[in-house]
């Protein structure tokens, strides 16, 4: 943040965010930078991992 006073006020009022929260925001930002096709592939990969399907033997992209 460019305004340190604002950041300091937020920190004092809310405390520091959890490490998991910070990592989630970093992953979200990286996900949003992907092309739509790559986003689809990431979503498909995660869905496959959740349903315990085998990973593809070939790269998606």
HELIX and SHEET records of a PDB file:
HELIX    1   1 UNK A    4  UNK A   14  1                                  11    
HELIX    2   2 UNK A   19  UNK A   33  1                                  15    
HELIX    3   3 UNK A   36  UNK A   50  1                                  15    
END                                                                             
